[in-house]
Amino acid sequence: MRSSFALGLLASALTLTATAAFDCKKAQVAGHMYDLSPLAREIALDTNTTTPPTLTGTRYTLNPCAALKAEPDSVPAIDRCPEGAWVCRSVTNYKKDEKPRVTEVNAVAGKSSKDEPTLEAKASGSETPAEFHWILKGAEVEKVAWSTDIKFVCNKNAKDQDLPKVVEFKDGVLSLEWSVPAACALGSGDDKPPGNGDKDKDGSKEPIGSSGGGFFSTLFTLFVVVSTLYLVLGVMYNYLIVRASGLDLIPNRAFWREFPYLCSDFAQHVWGMVSGHRRGGYSVV
Ligand SMILES: *[C@@H]1O[C@H](CO)[C@@H](O)[C@H](O)[C@H]1NC(C)=O
C-alpha cells in the first residue's frame, strides 16, 4: 500500500520533468499566440522533372503539428520514411514500361520521437510578427545536416486548406512558404494590418514556449523531484529495512521535528546581527 503510494508520487514527479509536447493549438512566438491546429494534417507536395530517359518525381510529405504516421505495410520497409519524421522527402524514378523505383527517402525534419519543431520570429522589432519560421532538424546525409524551415506568413485572404509552396531544397535545407490565416497571431486586433499589434513584447528570436519555463522552473522541478525522491526513498528505507511504521516512516524525523526551531534560532541570530550592526552604526554618530 504505502510503497505503491510512494511510487505514484515518484511517477508524478517524473512526469513533471518531461517537457510538454509541441502544441499546435497554443503555439507561441515572440510573446504572441498562434493556433496552427487548422493545419494539422498530412500533406504531400509533388513535383516532377524530366530527366531523360526517365522522369523523376520528388515528394515532400509533412504535418506541421505532429510526426508523420507510420506508412502502411503495402510500402516496402526500405522505401518508408524513418520513424519520427515530421517532414519526409522521397524521390521516385519512372521509366517507360518499368516499375517505378524509389531512389531516395529520408527525413528532412525530425529523426526521433523526441524531436519537436521550434518557432522563431526572425524579423527584428517589437511588432506582431507578420511571419515566423517553423524549424526542425532532420537526418544527416553525406555529412550534411538536413533541416526544414517553413516560413509562415499571416494571410487572412488565403485559406488554411491552401498548400505550402516549396521554395527550394538546397544544401540540405528544405524551405517552404505557407501563407495562411492560421499564421496570424491570436488576439492582435483582427483587421489591423500586421505590425500594428501590441508593442509590449520584444524578443526577436525567442524559441517557442512549448517547453516554456526557463531557469527557475527547471530549478523548481529539480527541487520537487529531489525532495520527492528523498521522501520516497527515505520512507521505503524506513519501512523495509528499519521496519518502522506510522510517523517514524518519515526520513530523518528527529531532524525535521527540530527544523522549525533551528530556523527560528537562525532567524533570531541573523536579526540580532543585523539590528546590532545598525545600532552600532548609529551609536558612532
Ligand atoms: C508525376 O509523374 C508520375 C508518373 O508519370 C505521375 O503518376 C504523377 O501523377 C506525376 N505527378 C505530378 C504532380 O505531375
The ligand as a Gaussian input file, in Angstrom:
#p B3LYP/6-31G(d) Opt

LIG

0 1
 C        4.498000      12.685000     -61.921000
 O        4.692000      11.628000     -62.807000
 C        4.085000      10.386000     -62.424000
 C        4.475000       9.329000     -63.434000
 O        4.190000       9.715000     -64.723000
 C        2.581000      10.570000     -62.326000
 O        1.974000       9.369000     -61.892000
 C        2.279000      11.698000     -61.346000
 O        0.903000      11.947000     -61.299000
 C        3.020000      12.972000     -61.738000
 N        2.814000      13.968000     -60.693000
 C        2.659000      15.256000     -60.951000
 C        2.485000      16.153000     -59.779000
 O        2.662000      15.705000     -62.067000

